[in-house]
Amino acid sequence: MEVSVQRKYLKTIVAVLTISIGYAVLRYNVVGTVAWKDLPIFILNKGVSLASIVLLTFSFSIKPLVNLGIPTLNFGKESRKILGISGLLLTIFHVLLSFLIFNPQYYPKFFVSDNSLSVIGNFSLLAGMASFMILGLYHWCFRNRSKNKELLINIITSKEFLLGLLFMLGIHLVFMGYTTWASPSKWQGDYLQ
């Protein structure tokens, strides 16, 4: 791959990551009430998770957009792989950061009074781990392509499978915030508070 093409992908990935982390800092630290001491893990985790979902969505969307005749920022076929792997790596980083701070102080709605998982916590974690495993399977199939895997590759590259993966990622997010989405006054960093 040409150096200029590599730079284009790197610039895109860095831009998505920078905007995502900047948004998290602005929303939670600057406008919100989260302490600056939580920037290195908690806020970074929020930015990394947003960047990973944006990159994965870009990766999954390139082929359908091209098929519809919609320009895709001049990204070629190789971009799906690069953006997808970057999204996967950021997802792994998100999972690891989440394990570091997974407790009732950071995620109170995931726990009940005896510090066991709440229904919301159970469903969010289940959907998150399921989508993480599916994403890992997706990457594994392309990394180790062989004739024996053609049927599996056809299944995981189908639009139904990719929409299912995005649905599972959405479920993971819905259980985290559905109680406040309809009430802007409860949004972290909302100026109406």
C-alpha positions in Angstrom: 0.0 0.0 0.0 1.3 3.5 -0.9 2.5 5.7 1.9 0.0 8.5 0.9 -2.9 6.0 1.2 -1.6 4.8 4.6 -1.5 8.4 5.7 -5.1 9.0 4.6 -6.3 6.1 6.7 -4.1 7.1 9.6 -5.4 10.7 9.4 -9.0 9.4 9.4 -8.5 7.1 12.4 -6.7 9.8 14.3 -9.4 12.4 13.5 -12.2 10.0 14.6 -10.4 9.2 17.8 -9.5 12.8 18.5 -13.1 14.0 17.9 -14.5 11.2 20.0 -12.2 11.8 23.0 -12.7 15.5 22.6 -16.5 15.1 22.7 -16.2 12.9 25.8 -14.0 15.4 27.6 -16.3 18.3 26.6 -19.5 16.5 27.6 -18.4 14.9 30.8 -15.6 17.1 32.2 -16.0 20.6 30.8 -19.8 20.9 30.7 -20.6 17.9 32.9 -19.9 17.1 36.5 -17.3 14.3 36.1 -14.1 15.0 38.0 -10.9 15.6 36.0 -9.2 12.8 37.9 -11.4 10.4 35.9 -10.0 11.6 32.5 -7.3 8.9 32.1 -9.6 5.9 32.3 -13.3 6.7 32.6 -13.5 9.5 30.1 -10.9 8.0 27.8 -13.0 4.8 27.8 -16.1 6.7 26.6 -14.1 8.4 23.8 -12.5 5.1 22.7 -15.8 3.3 22.7 -17.4 6.0 20.5 -14.4 6.0 18.1 -14.5 2.2 17.9 -18.2 2.1 17.0 -17.7 5.0 14.4 -14.8 3.2 12.7 -16.7 -0.2 12.7 -19.8 1.5 11.2 -17.6 3.1 8.6 -16.0 -0.2 7.8 -19.3 -2.0 7.5 -20.9 0.8 5.5 -18.3 1.3 2.7 -19.5 -1.6 0.5 -23.2 -0.8 0.8 -22.6 2.9 0.1 -20.5 2.1 -2.9 -23.2 -0.3 -4.2 -25.7 2.6 -3.8 -23.5 4.9 -5.7 -22.8 7.1 -2.7 -19.3 8.6 -2.4 -17.3 7.1 0.4 -14.6 9.7 0.9 -12.5 8.0 -1.8 -11.9 5.0 0.5 -10.9 2.0 -1.5 -11.5 -1.7 -0.8 -8.5 -1.8 1.6 -10.2 0.8 3.8 -12.8 -1.7 5.1 -10.0 -3.9 6.5 -8.0 -1.0 8.0 -11.0 0.7 9.5 -12.4 -2.6 10.8 -9.1 -3.7 12.4 -8.7 -0.2 14.0 -12.3 -0.5 15.3 -11.6 -4.0 16.6 -8.4 -2.8 18.4 -10.2 0.1 20.0 -13.0 -2.2 21.0 -10.5 -4.5 22.8 -9.0 -1.4 24.5 -12.6 -0.4 25.5 -13.2 -3.8 27.0 -9.9 -3.7 29.0 -10.5 -0.2 30.2 -14.0 -1.2 31.3 -12.7 -4.1 33.3 -10.5 -1.7 35.2 -13.3 0.5 36.5 -16.3 -1.8 36.5 -17.8 -1.1 39.9 -20.9 0.6 41.4 -19.1 3.9 41.8 -18.6 4.3 38.0 -21.6 2.4 36.7 -24.3 2.6 39.4 -27.2 1.6 37.2 -25.4 -1.7 36.5 -25.6 -2.7 40.1 -28.3 -3.2 42.8 -27.9 -2.5 46.5 -26.0 -5.7 47.3 -23.5 -4.9 44.6 -24.7 -7.7 42.3 -25.6 -6.9 38.7 -28.9 -5.3 37.9 -31.1 -6.4 35.0 -29.8 -3.4 33.0 -26.2 -4.4 33.8 -26.8 -8.0 32.9 -28.3 -7.2 29.5 -25.8 -4.5 28.7 -22.9 -6.8 29.5 -24.4 -9.7 27.6 -25.0 -7.7 24.5 -21.5 -6.1 24.7 -19.8 -9.4 25.1 -21.9 -11.1 22.4 -21.1 -8.3 19.9 -17.4 -8.4 21.0 -17.3 -12.2 20.3 -19.1 -11.8 16.9 -16.6 -9.0 16.0 -13.7 -11.3 17.0 -15.2 -14.1 14.8 -15.6 -11.7 11.9 -11.9 -10.7 12.2 -10.7 -14.3 12.6 -12.5 -15.5 9.5 -10.8 -12.9 7.3 -7.4 -13.4 8.9 -7.5 -17.1 8.4 -9.3 -17.4 5.1 -9.5 -20.9 3.7 -11.9 -23.0 1.6 -13.4 -24.6 4.7 -14.5 -21.2 5.9 -16.2 -19.9 2.7 -19.7 -20.7 4.0 -18.9 -19.0 7.3 -17.4 -16.0 5.5 -20.5 -15.8 3.3 -22.7 -15.8 6.4 -20.7 -13.2 8.4 -20.4 -10.9 5.4 -24.1 -10.9 4.7 -26.1 -7.7 5.4 -28.2 -9.6 7.9 -25.2 -10.6 10.0 -23.7 -7.1 9.9 -27.0 -5.5 10.8 -27.3 -8.1 13.6 -23.9 -7.1 14.9 -24.7 -3.4 14.8 -28.1 -4.2 16.6 -26.2 -6.0 19.4 -23.9 -3.0 19.8 -26.9 -0.8 19.9 -28.5 -3.0 22.6 -25.3 -2.7 24.6 -25.7 1.1 24.4 -29.4 1.2 24.9 -29.3 -0.5 28.3 -26.6 2.0 29.4 -28.7 5.1 28.7 -32.3 4.5 27.8 -33.6 6.0 31.1 -32.1 9.4 30.4 -32.3 9.7 26.6 -35.9 10.9 26.7 -35.1 13.5 29.4 -32.6 16.0 28.2 -32.4 17.5 31.6 -30.8 14.3 32.9 -28.1 14.2 30.2 -24.5 14.5 31.5 -23.3 17.9 30.6 -26.7 19.3 29.7 -26.8 23.1 30.0 -30.4 22.9 31.3 -29.3 21.3 34.6 
